[in-house]
Amino acid sequence: MNDLVFQNAVRAHHAGRHEEAARLYREVLRANPRHIPALVSLGYLHIEIGRFLEAERILSEALRLNPQSPEALFFRGSALESLGRPGEALACFDTALAVRPNFADAHQSRAAVLGTMGRQEDALASLRMAAMIDPHNAIALSNQGQLLASLGRNEEALAVLTQAVAVRPALPVPLLLRAALLAASKRYEEAARDVEAALKLDPDIPYARGHLCSYRMAICDWRQFAEDTRALERGVRDGKRAVNPFIHVQISPSVPEQLQCARIWTSSEAPPAPNPLWRGERYTHDKIRIGYVSADFHSHATTALMAGVFERHDRSRFETIAISLGPDDNSEMRTRVMGAFDRFSDVRSRSEAEIAQMLRHMEIDLAIDLKGYTKDNHSRIFAYRPAPVQAQYLGYPGTMGAPYIDYIIADSVVIPEEHRAYYDERVVCLPDTYQCNDISRPLPPPALSRASAGLPQDAFVYCCFNNNFKITPEIFAVWMRLLCAVEGSVLWLLEDNPQAIANLRREAVAAGIAAERIIPASRTSGEEHLARHHLAGLFLDTQPYGAHTTASDALWMGLPVLTALGPTFASRVAASLLNAAGMPELIVSSLAEYEQAAIRLAREPALLAALKAKLVQNRAQCALFDTARFTRNLESAYIAMWERYRRGEPPADILL
């Protein structure tokens, strides 16, 4: 009879009828408390429903009765892993494998724990063993590929993921992982095909449609642009995990929808930790202790903007600590920023939980997230609430929708007062502009010639050095009308990948413009890139995601930037920079005005020359490039945030 009850319990369990299965397992155990299969199955059921403490208790009882049960060891290890006890979990998996060396699932779980402990090579060995035991284990192969990619071994990763796809072509996971790897190599067309294949298998894969749209945007393939963007907007409005926030800000003209998207992401992917690390303590430091958290402390646009600020912090009032999550590229910038901080902690091998614990142990007063939801972010660190004041700055142009981010550092242009209701953070409005710049960077001489850049000698050159994904059909249609109106003019665009230029030329021909009037600017060294700004007549901004660092680069080099003031943070940055550069006349209120202004500036050389002269004259004295002034403004913001915390007051909007 007991065996029959157990079989019924197993059937109910497999059918997902958890309450019935649990009742039947307990009935078996009342009749025979030493029924180890029932104990193990009941423990596993509790893992499935998220009751990890109870699962660990039940499985420990099974192991008391049979310390050599590989299943009980494996499931107890899984429960311990979920409880954040990786050392004990690893011991369970090791013992299970000592009993059953060919236990493929235990090798896989062991690899996951080793990964969280920063032992990537050991994790890789476990995954290889799992795949060796079961060559058709596509999940083990997928995890192996993902780990190889995280180690920068992309060719190996691609080969393993291709093997996983071949083994189980009906499994979406390896397709999505391979797509991400292909996209990282700028093979966007292939990446899009993999996502399309995955969505055919499962149309509701979280965030996959957003990635598909992103890959198509990266190569300016707009054949399904309207359909893609409508689907994503509809998904966000319906509360679905349709698109991640960083992709959403690239396409969305709606601040309320950006907030909704960020909240969906946070609640699913990075919810607040149930037990925050900081619990209201008041630190008594001689200096305000600032922790800058970023994966970009190397040759990167964010660090190029911030380096001068790091160096100019008032060391009598602030102690600065870098929490570096990214690679050491051995660049001059890496060396420079390492010397700019009081402490520089390279934590890339640590888990997010460990990094959060470290921040708490350091007693950081203000933790500043320089990534937000951009590439290589680790926002979950902040979900543990390691610091009393947590703010986001510079990296991400929008709300994070996270209750544990207290402040966003901005200005009154990028976040006007009427938009504040759509930010879960309290808004800190800096004077002048929110974007810092480094006055110490050199001004390259105009050594390049038009011929060397592939530009016609006498044509008017419109340029846009924004990433290709920022070009949308609407803004490109405006540009085509400019080329039609200004005889012989050309459009000089950054070539992120050849497919994008090919697609843009196809679109140009469809608009009646010769393909050769779209001229690519290949990626080059930072100095040469800055120098080539001398060859252009006017920088054209994009919408709804405009020029940020690219705008300040152009203004630094004396090249006017024309922008239309958009409806979101990402679409208003160039306007903020132009105001701070003393060039508000280059800000218009609509794309119709933008089009008219771009034609007028091309047709009136004297007017354009006057703007360039004014911009060069302003460079030495304007707020945009006054690094010392900006640093004092930023420090005033830090002090205001810190003083509210010291007084026990909640975060509030701050206007400096």
LUMTIVEX-467489 format. One line per 4 residues: number of its first residue (from 1); their letters; for each residue x, z, y of C-alpha. Coordinates in steps of 0.02 Angstrom, whole numbers, plus 32768, in hexadecimal, padded with zeros to 4 digits. Each point is the difference from the previous one (the first is absolute). Layout:
<rs>
NUM> a> X Z Y ~ ...
</rs>
This chain:
<rs>
1> mndl> 8000 8000 8000 ~ 808D 802E 8077 ~ 8053 7F57 7FE4 ~ 7F5C 7FA8 8028
5> vfqn> 7FED 8062 80A2 ~ 80B3 7FD4 802F ~ 7FE2 7F47 7FDF ~ 7F63 8006 806C
9> avra> 8065 8055 8089 ~ 8084 7F77 7FF9 ~ 7F7A 7F79 800A ~ 7FB1 8054 8097
13> hhag> 80AC 8013 804F ~ 802A 7F48 7FE9 ~ 7F56 7FD2 804A ~ 8026 8066 809C
17> rhee> 7F7C 8085 7FDE ~ 8074 808E 802F ~ 7F85 8090 8005 ~ 7FBD 7FD7 7F54
21> aarl> 80AF 7FE9 7FBA ~ 803D 80A6 8049 ~ 7F69 805A 7FB6 ~ 8020 7FB7 7F54
25> yrev> 80BC 8024 8006 ~ 7FD8 80B6 8029 ~ 7F83 8006 7F71 ~ 808C 7FC9 7F8B
29> lran> 8075 8084 8048 ~ 7F7F 808B 7FEE ~ 7FF8 7FD9 7F48 ~ 80BE 7FEA 7FF2
33> prhi> 8069 803E 8095 ~ 809B 7FB5 7FAD ~ 7FBD 7F4D 8000 ~ 8092 7FB0 8059
37> palv> 7FB7 7F50 8013 ~ 7F69 804B 8059 ~ 8070 8068 8072 ~ 806B 7F68 802A
41> slgy> 7F69 7F91 801F ~ 7FAC 8085 806C ~ 80A1 8015 8064 ~ 800B 7F45 801A
45> lhie> 7F4A 7FFB 8037 ~ 8025 8082 8086 ~ 8091 7F94 803E ~ 7F89 7F6C 800E
49> igrf> 7F87 8063 806D ~ 808B 804A 806B ~ 7FFB 80B4 7FC1 ~ 80BA 800B 7FE4
53> leae> 8013 80BE 7FFB ~ 7F7D 800F 7F78 ~ 804E 7F6E 7FA4 ~ 80AB 8054 8005
57> rils> 7FB5 80A2 7FBD ~ 7FA8 7FAA 7F6F ~ 8098 7F97 7FD1 ~ 8071 8099 8008
61> ealr> 7F8C 8051 7F80 ~ 8011 7F65 7F91 ~ 80BD 800D 800E ~ 7FFD 80B9 7FD5
65> lnpq> 7FAE 7FCD 7F5D ~ 8070 7F68 7FE5 ~ 809A 7FF7 8072 ~ 802E 7F57 7FB6
69> spea> 7F5F 7FA3 8028 ~ 803C 7F65 805F ~ 7F51 7FDE 8043 ~ 7FED 80B1 8044
73> lffr> 80AE 7FF8 804C ~ 7FDB 7F58 804F ~ 7F59 8033 804C ~ 8042 80A8 803C
77> gsal> 808E 7FA1 8054 ~ 7F80 7F90 8054 ~ 7F9F 8098 803F ~ 809F 8052 8042
81> eslg> 8031 7F60 8058 ~ 7F57 7FFD 8058 ~ 8017 80B7 802F ~ 80A3 7FD5 8058
85> rpge> 8071 8054 7F7F ~ 8073 7F6F 7FD3 ~ 808A 8067 7FAC ~ 7F88 804C 7F83
89> alac> 7FAB 7F58 7FE6 ~ 80A7 7FAE 7FD8 ~ 8027 8088 7F81 ~ 7F5A 7FDC 7FA9
93> fdta> 8021 7F45 7FF9 ~ 80B2 801C 7FC0 ~ 7FC0 8072 7F74 ~ 7F77 7F84 7FD2
97> lavr> 8083 7F76 7FF2 ~ 8072 806E 7F98 ~ 7F6F 8011 7F85 ~ 7FC8 7F4A 800E
101> pnfa> 808B 7F90 8049 ~ 7F93 7F64 7FFE ~ 7F76 804E 806C ~ 7FF3 7F75 8081
105> dahq> 7F83 8059 8071 ~ 8071 8098 800A ~ 8091 7F90 8035 ~ 7F92 7FB7 8088
109> sraa> 7FC7 80A9 8041 ~ 80B1 8043 7FF6 ~ 8036 7F6F 806E ~ 7F7A 8029 8081
113> vlgt> 803B 80B5 800C ~ 80B6 7FCC 800B ~ 7FD2 7F89 808C ~ 7FB1 808D 8066
117> mgrq> 809E 8066 7FE3 ~ 806C 7F75 8048 ~ 804F 7FD4 7F58 ~ 7FD9 7F47 8007
121> edal> 8082 7FC3 7F84 ~ 7FC6 807D 7F7D ~ 7F4D 7FCA 8023 ~ 8031 7F4B 7FE8
125> aslr> 804F 8029 7F57 ~ 7F5E 8054 7FC8 ~ 7F97 7F6B 8034 ~ 8075 7F8A 7FA4
129> maam> 7FEE 806C 7F65 ~ 7F42 7FFA 800E ~ 8004 7F43 800D ~ 807A 7FF4 7F6E
133> idph> 7F8B 8068 7F93 ~ 7F6A 7F98 8035 ~ 8033 7F55 8044 ~ 7F49 7FDC 802B
137> naia> 7FF2 809A 806E ~ 7FDE 7FA9 80A4 ~ 7FEC 80A4 805E ~ 80AF 8039 7FCF
141> lsnq> 8043 7F56 8033 ~ 7FA1 8009 80A5 ~ 8043 80AD 8026 ~ 80AF 7FC4 7FD5
145> gqll> 7FEE 7F6E 8077 ~ 7FBE 8070 808A ~ 8092 8078 7FEA ~ 8080 7F72 7FFF
149> aslg> 7FB4 7FBF 80A1 ~ 800F 80AC 8051 ~ 80B8 7FFE 7FD0 ~ 8017 7F58 8056
153> rnee> 801B 7FA3 7F5C ~ 7F80 7F7C 8029 ~ 8035 7F77 7F88 ~ 7FFA 8076 7F6C
157> alav> 7F5A 8044 803D ~ 7FB7 7F52 800F ~ 8037 7FD3 7F50 ~ 7FB3 809F 7FB6
161> ltqa> 7F5D 7FE9 805E ~ 7FF5 7F4B 7FC8 ~ 8016 803F 7F4E ~ 7F73 807D 801C
165> vavr> 7F8E 7F76 8041 ~ 8028 7F96 7F66 ~ 7FDE 8092 7F8B ~ 7F57 802A 804F
169> palp> 7FC4 7F77 8074 ~ 7F57 8056 8010 ~ 804D 809D 804E ~ 7FFD 8002 80BF
173> vpll> 808A 8082 801A ~ 809A 7F95 7FDA ~ 7FB6 7F70 8064 ~ 7FED 806F 8099
177> lraa> 80AD 804B 7FED ~ 804C 7F53 7FEC ~ 7FA1 7FC6 809A ~ 8049 808D 8068
181> llaa> 80AF 7FD5 7FC3 ~ 7FE8 7F47 8024 ~ 7FC0 802A 80AD ~ 8098 806D 8020
185> skry> 8068 7F65 7FDB ~ 7F90 7F9B 8077 ~ 7FB8 7F9C 7F72 ~ 7F53 801A 8048
189> eeaa> 7FA9 7F6B 7FB3 ~ 802E 8039 7F51 ~ 7FD0 80B3 802D ~ 7F55 7FC5 8039
193> rdve> 7FE5 7FA5 7F5C ~ 8025 80A0 7F9E ~ 7F85 8065 8068 ~ 7F7C 7F79 7FEB
197> aalk> 801A 800A 7F44 ~ 7FF2 80BD 8002 ~ 7F5F 7FFA 8065 ~ 7FB3 7F87 7F83
201> ldpd> 801F 8085 7F7C ~ 7FBD 808D 806D ~ 7FAE 7FD4 80A7 ~ 7FFF 80B6 8039
205> ipya> 80BA 802A 7FF8 ~ 8020 8077 8091 ~ 805A 7FAD 8093 ~ 8024 7F5F 7FA0
209> rghl> 7F96 7F92 8072 ~ 805E 8045 8095 ~ 80A5 7FD1 7FB1 ~ 7FC0 7F53 7FD7
213> csyr> 7FCE 7FE7 80B6 ~ 80A9 8043 8038 ~ 8062 7F88 7F92 ~ 7F9B 7F6D 803F
217> maic> 801A 8038 80B4 ~ 80BC 800C 7FE3 ~ 8005 7F45 7FDB ~ 7F78 7FD4 8080
221> dwrq> 7F8F 7FBF 7F78 ~ 7F59 800D 805B ~ 7F94 7F9A 7F8B ~ 7FA2 809E 7FCD
225> faed> 802A 806A 8098 ~ 7F4D 8016 8041 ~ 7FBF 8029 7F52 ~ 8090 8079 7FDE
229> tral> 7FF0 8060 80A3 ~ 7F42 800B 7FF5 ~ 800E 8046 7F4F ~ 807E 8083 8036
233> ergv> 7F9C 8034 8098 ~ 7F63 800D 7F95 ~ 805E 8067 7F7F ~ 803E 807B 8083
237> rdgk> 7F53 8013 804C ~ 7FBC 8023 7F51 ~ 8084 8088 7FE4 ~ 805F 7FA0 7F7A
241> ravn> 80BB 7FFE 7FE0 ~ 8009 7F4B 8034 ~ 809F 7FFE 8069 ~ 808B 8077 8030
245> pfih> 8005 8036 80B6 ~ 809D 7FA1 8031 ~ 7FB9 7F5A 7FC5 ~ 7F5A 802C 8051
249> vqis> 804C 8018 80AE ~ 8049 7F50 7FF0 ~ 7F53 7FB2 7FF4 ~ 7F85 807A 804D
253> psvp> 7FC8 7FF9 80B6 ~ 7F9B 80A0 7FE9 ~ 8045 80AE 8023 ~ 7F6C 8057 7FA8
257> eqlq> 801D 7F98 7F64 ~ 80BA 8027 8004 ~ 7FD3 80B9 7FFF ~ 7F8A 7FE5 7F6E
261> cari> 8085 7FA2 7F9E ~ 8083 8086 8020 ~ 7F89 808A 7FC9 ~ 7FD8 7FA2 7F5F
265> wtss> 80B9 7FF0 7FDB ~ 802A 80B5 8029 ~ 7F72 804A 7F9B ~ 8031 7F9A 7F68
269> eapp> 80BD 7FED 8008 ~ 8040 8092 8067 ~ 7F7F 808B 800F ~ 8034 80A8 8049
273> apnp> 8057 8070 7F81 ~ 7F8E 808F 7FC8 ~ 808B 807E 8021 ~ 8059 7FD4 80A4
277> lwrg> 80B6 8033 800C ~ 7FF2 803F 80B2 ~ 7F7E 8089 800C ~ 7FFF 8033 80B5
281> eryt> 80AB 8050 8011 ~ 804E 8009 80AE ~ 80B5 7FCB 8001 ~ 8078 8050 807D
285> hdki> 8088 7F7F 8018 ~ 8075 7FF8 8095 ~ 7FDD 7F45 800A ~ 7F6A 7F95 7FD3
289> rigy> 8028 7FBA 7F55 ~ 7FCB 7F48 7FF0 ~ 7FFF 7FA6 7F59 ~ 7FFB 7F42 800C
293> vsad> 7FC2 7FB8 7F5B ~ 8023 7F47 7FE0 ~ 803D 7F80 7F82 ~ 804B 7F9A 808E
297> fhsh> 80A0 805B 8031 ~ 8069 7F63 7FEC ~ 7FFE 7F50 804A ~ 7F46 7FFC 8028
301> atta> 7F94 7FDD 8098 ~ 7FBE 80B3 800C ~ 80AD 804B 8001 ~ 803F 7F7E 807B
305> lmag> 7F79 803D 8077 ~ 801B 80B9 7FDD ~ 80BD 800F 7FF5 ~ 8018 8025 80B9
309> vfer> 7F79 8086 7FFC ~ 8051 8057 7F6C ~ 80A5 8004 805F ~ 7FB4 803E 80A3
313> hdrs> 7F9B 8093 7FC0 ~ 8022 809F 8063 ~ 8067 8062 7F83 ~ 7FE8 80A0 8064
317> rfet> 7F44 7FFA 7FDA ~ 7FEF 7F9A 7F60 ~ 804E 7FFE 7F54 ~ 7FE8 7F54 7FB1
321> iais> 7FFC 7FDF 7F45 ~ 7FF1 7F56 7FAC ~ 7FA2 7FF7 7F5B ~ 803C 7F59 7FBD
325> lgpd> 7F95 7FB2 7F79 ~ 804E 7F53 8000 ~ 80A2 7FAB 7FCC ~ 80AD 8011 804A
329> dnse> 8029 7F4D 8031 ~ 80B0 802E 803F ~ 7FD4 7FB2 80A8 ~ 803F 8032 80AB
333> mrtr> 7F51 803D 8028 ~ 8000 8072 7F68 ~ 80A4 804C 8037 ~ 7FC1 8012 80B1
337> vmga> 7F5F 805A 7FD5 ~ 8055 8072 7F83 ~ 806A 803D 8090 ~ 7F6C 8012 8075
341> fdrf> 7FAB 8090 7FA4 ~ 802F 80B6 7FEC ~ 7FDA 7FEB 7F47 ~ 7FE8 7F63 7F99
345> sdvr> 7FAF 8017 7F54 ~ 8000 7F6D 7F88 ~ 7F6E 802C 7F8E ~ 7FD6 7F57 7FB3
349> srse> 801C 8042 7F4E ~ 7F85 8090 8017 ~ 7F45 8003 7FE1 ~ 7F85 800E 808E
353> aeia> 7FD3 80B0 7FC8 ~ 80B8 8032 8001 ~ 801B 7FB5 80AD ~ 7F69 805E 8042
357> qmlr> 8044 80A1 7FB6 ~ 80A7 7FDC 8055 ~ 7FAC 7FE8 80A9 ~ 7FA6 80A5 7FEB
361> hmei> 80A1 8056 7FCC ~ 8057 7FB9 809C ~ 7F73 804A 806A ~ 7FE3 7F5D 805D
365> dlai> 7F97 8021 809C ~ 7FCC 7F4B 801F ~ 8001 7F7F 7F73 ~ 7FFA 7F4F 8045
369> dlkg> 7FC9 7F73 7F8C ~ 8053 7F60 803D ~ 7FB0 7F95 7F77 ~ 7F45 8021 7FFB
373> ytkd> 7FB9 7F85 7F82 ~ 8084 7F79 8015 ~ 806F 7FC2 7F73 ~ 8062 8086 7FA1
377> nhsr> 7F9B 808E 8049 ~ 7FF3 80AB 7FB0 ~ 7F69 8047 8059 ~ 7FDB 8073 7F6D
381> ifay> 8090 806E 803B ~ 7F94 8030 8094 ~ 7F69 801F 7F90 ~ 8059 809C 7FC1
385> rpap> 7FFF 8041 80B5 ~ 80B8 8033 8003 ~ 8005 801E 80BD ~ 7F8F 8056 807E
389> vqaq> 7FF9 7F65 8070 ~ 7FFC 7F52 7FB4 ~ 7FFA 7F60 8065 ~ 8010 7F45 7FE6
393> ylgy> 8060 7F90 8075 ~ 803B 7F4E 8018 ~ 7FFA 7FB6 7F51 ~ 7F45 7FEC 7FE8
397> pgtm> 7F8B 7FBB 8088 ~ 7F60 805B 7FD5 ~ 7FB0 809E 7FC0 ~ 8036 8044 7F57
401> gapy> 7F55 804E 7FE4 ~ 8058 8098 7FB6 ~ 7FCC 80B3 8029 ~ 80B3 803B 7FEE
405> idyi> 8044 7F8F 808A ~ 7FE0 8063 809F ~ 8039 7F85 8084 ~ 8022 7F49 8021
409> iads> 807C 7FDC 808B ~ 7FC1 7F6F 8069 ~ 7FD6 7FD2 80B3 ~ 7F63 7FDA 8063
413> vvip> 800E 7F44 7FE5 ~ 800F 7FFC 7F42 ~ 7F80 808C 7FEE ~ 7F8C 8002 8098
417> eehr> 7F8F 8096 8015 ~ 7F69 7FA4 7FBA ~ 805B 7FE4 7F5B ~ 8034 80B5 7FE0
421> ayyd> 7F63 8026 7F9C ~ 803E 7F86 7F7B ~ 80A2 805F 7FE0 ~ 8002 8096 7F8D
425> ervv> 80A1 8037 8055 ~ 8003 804E 80AD ~ 8048 7F80 8077 ~ 809F 8024 8062
429> clpd> 8008 7F88 8093 ~ 80B1 7FE4 803D ~ 801A 7FBF 80B0 ~ 8040 7F4C 8015
433> tyqc> 7FFA 7FC7 7F4A ~ 7FFF 8048 7F52 ~ 808E 7F8E 7FC4 ~ 80B3 8039 8012
437> ndis> 8091 7F87 801A ~ 80BC 800E 7FF8 ~ 8053 7FDA 80A7 ~ 80AB 7FFE 7FAF
441> rplp> 7FE5 7F65 7F97 ~ 8063 7F6A 803E ~ 7FC0 7F67 805B ~ 8043 7F6B 7F9E
445> ppal> 803C 7F6E 806B ~ 7F97 7F60 7FFB ~ 8080 7FA8 7F94 ~ 7F85 7F9A 7F97
449> sras> 7FCC 7F51 802B ~ 7F56 7FB2 7FE4 ~ 804D 7F80 7F8E ~ 804C 8088 7F91
453> aglp> 7F53 8050 7FF1 ~ 7FAB 7F5B 7FD6 ~ 7FA1 7FFC 80A6 ~ 7FE5 7F65 806B
457> qdaf> 8068 8003 809F ~ 7F79 7FE7 8083 ~ 7F61 8040 7FAF ~ 7FA4 809C 8035
461> vycc> 801A 8081 7F76 ~ 7F76 8078 7FD3 ~ 803F 807F 7F84 ~ 7FC0 808D 7F93
465> fnnn> 807A 8064 7F98 ~ 7F7B 806E 7FB3 ~ 7FF4 8008 7F43 ~ 7F9D 7F6E 7FBA
469> fkit> 7F75 8070 7FBD ~ 7FCF 8028 80B4 ~ 7FD0 7F4A 8021 ~ 7F46 7FE7 7FE6
473> peif> 7F97 7F61 8005 ~ 7FB4 8034 80A7 ~ 80A4 801A 805C ~ 804D 7F65 7FAF
477> avwm> 7F6E 7F97 803F ~ 8027 803C 80B0 ~ 80B6 7FD1 7FE9 ~ 7FD1 7F52 7FC5
481> rllc> 7F99 7FE7 809D ~ 8099 8034 8066 ~ 806B 7F7D 7FAB ~ 7F79 7F80 8021
485> aveg> 7FF5 8030 80B8 ~ 80BB 800D 8023 ~ 804B 7F57 7FD8 ~ 809B 8006 7F93
489> svlw> 7FFC 80BD 7FEC ~ 8032 8051 7F5B ~ 7FD6 80A1 7FA5 ~ 8097 8062 7FC0
493> lled> 7FCF 8079 7F76 ~ 805F 807C 7F96 ~ 8018 7FBA 7F51 ~ 7FE3 8094 7F8D
497> npqa> 7FE8 7F8A 7F6D ~ 7FFE 7F41 7FF1 ~ 7F4F 7FFB 7FBA ~ 7FBA 804D 80A1
501> ianl> 804F 7F79 806C ~ 7FC3 7F78 7F89 ~ 7F4E 8044 800A ~ 8008 8012 80BE
505> rrea> 803A 7F4D 8010 ~ 7F70 7FC9 7F92 ~ 7F88 805E 8071 ~ 8051 7FB2 8099
509> vaag> 7FE8 7F50 7FBC ~ 7F4A 802A 7FDC ~ 7FF0 8031 80B9 ~ 804C 7F5B 8038
513> iaae> 80AF 8042 8025 ~ 809C 7FB2 7FB4 ~ 804F 806F 7F7B ~ 80AD 7FF6 8051
517> riip> 7FBE 805C 809A ~ 7FFD 809E 7F95 ~ 80B6 8034 7FFA ~ 803F 808A 7F8D
521> asrt> 8078 8088 803B ~ 8059 803F 7F65 ~ 802B 80B6 7FEC ~ 80AD 8028 8040
525> sgee> 806C 808F 803E ~ 7FB6 8077 8080 ~ 8079 7FC7 8088 ~ 7FDE 7F47 7FE4
529> hlar> 7F45 801F 7FF9 ~ 8004 8057 80A9 ~ 806E 7F77 8049 ~ 7F8A 7F74 7FD1
533> hhla> 7F77 8048 806F ~ 805A 7FA7 8091 ~ 7FCA 7F5A 7FB7 ~ 7F44 8020 800D
537> glfl> 7F8C 7FF2 8094 ~ 7F75 807A 7FD0 ~ 7FDF 807A 7F72 ~ 7F4D 7FF4 7FC0
541> dtqp> 7FB5 809F 7FB8 ~ 7F8C 8003 7F68 ~ 7F57 8051 7FDD ~ 7FC0 8072 7FB5
545> ygah> 80AD 8040 7FCF ~ 8073 7FDF 8091 ~ 80B9 8007 8028 ~ 804E 80AD 7FFC
549> ttas> 80BD 8004 7FEA ~ 8002 7F43 8016 ~ 7FAF 8015 80AC ~ 8081 807E 803A
553> dalw> 808A 7F8E 7FBE ~ 7FBD 7F70 8068 ~ 7FEC 806A 809C ~ 80AF 8047 7FEB
557> mglp> 8043 7F4E 7FFE ~ 7F9E 7FCE 809B ~ 7F7E 7F95 7FA5 ~ 7F4D 8018 8041
561> vlta> 7F7F 8034 7F7F ~ 7F4D 7FC8 8019 ~ 7F7E 806F 7FAD ~ 7F43 8014 7FFA
565> lgpt> 7FCA 80B6 8001 ~ 7FAF 801A 7F57 ~ 7F86 8080 7FB9 ~ 8076 8065 7F8F
569> fasr> 80A6 805D 800B ~ 805A 7F72 7FA6 ~ 7FBB 7F80 807C ~ 802C 8062 809E
573> vaas> 80B8 802A 7FE9 ~ 8045 7F6C 8063 ~ 7F8E 8031 8091 ~ 8048 80AF 7FFC
577> llna> 80B1 7FBB 8003 ~ 7FDC 7F85 808C ~ 7FB8 808B 806D ~ 809B 8069 7FE1
581> agmp> 806E 7F69 8029 ~ 7FA6 7FE7 80A6 ~ 7FB3 7F5B 7FC7 ~ 7F42 801E 7FFA
585> eliv> 7FDF 7F4E 803D ~ 8027 7FC4 7F4E ~ 7F6D 8061 7FB9 ~ 7F59 7FA5 7FF7
589> ssla> 7F57 803C 7FC1 ~ 7FCC 7F72 7F8D ~ 8043 7F71 7F98 ~ 7FB0 7F86 807A
593> eyeq> 8067 804A 808E ~ 8098 8004 7F8D ~ 7FEE 7F46 7FE0 ~ 7FEE 7FD8 80B9
597> aair> 8096 806D 802F ~ 8070 7FB3 7F79 ~ 7FD8 7F50 803F ~ 801C 8031 80B6
601> lare> 80A9 8053 7FDC ~ 803C 7F66 7FA2 ~ 7FC9 7F8C 808D ~ 8044 8069 8090
605> pall> 80BB 801B 7FE2 ~ 8018 805B 80A5 ~ 7F7D 8082 7FD3 ~ 804D 801A 7F54
609> aalk> 80AF 800C 804A ~ 7FC4 8085 807A ~ 7FB8 8065 7F70 ~ 80A3 7FF3 7FA0
613> aklv> 8064 8036 8099 ~ 7F8D 8094 801C ~ 800E 8033 7F4A ~ 80BE 7FFB 8006
617> qnra> 8001 8063 80A1 ~ 7F89 8083 7FB8 ~ 8065 8017 7F61 ~ 807C 8079 804D
621> qcal> 7F7E 806E 8052 ~ 7F5B 7FF2 7FA3 ~ 7FB8 808A 7F93 ~ 8000 7F92 7F64
625> fdta> 80BD 8002 7FEE ~ 8025 80AC 8049 ~ 802E 805A 7F60 ~ 802B 80A5 8055
629> rftr> 7F59 8003 805C ~ 7FA1 7FD8 7F63 ~ 805A 8088 7F9E ~ 7FD0 8083 8081
633> nles> 7F4B 7FC5 7FF7 ~ 8000 800B 7F43 ~ 804F 80AC 8006 ~ 7F79 8039 8079
637> ayia> 7F80 7FC8 7F7F ~ 805A 8061 7F77 ~ 8005 809B 806C ~ 7F46 7FF3 8027
641> mwer> 7FD6 7FF0 7F47 ~ 8074 808F 7FD2 ~ 7FBC 8073 8088 ~ 7F4E 7FE9 7FC2
645> yrrg> 803A 802F 7F52 ~ 805F 8098 8042 ~ 7F63 803B 805A ~ 7F9A 7FEB 7F62
649> eppa> 7F98 7F75 804C ~ 7FC2 7F69 7F9E ~ 8041 7F51 8028 ~ 7FB2 7FAF 8099
653> dill> 8015 7F5F 8062 ~ 8098 8008 8071 ~ 8014 7F98 809D ~ 80AD 8004 804D
</rs>
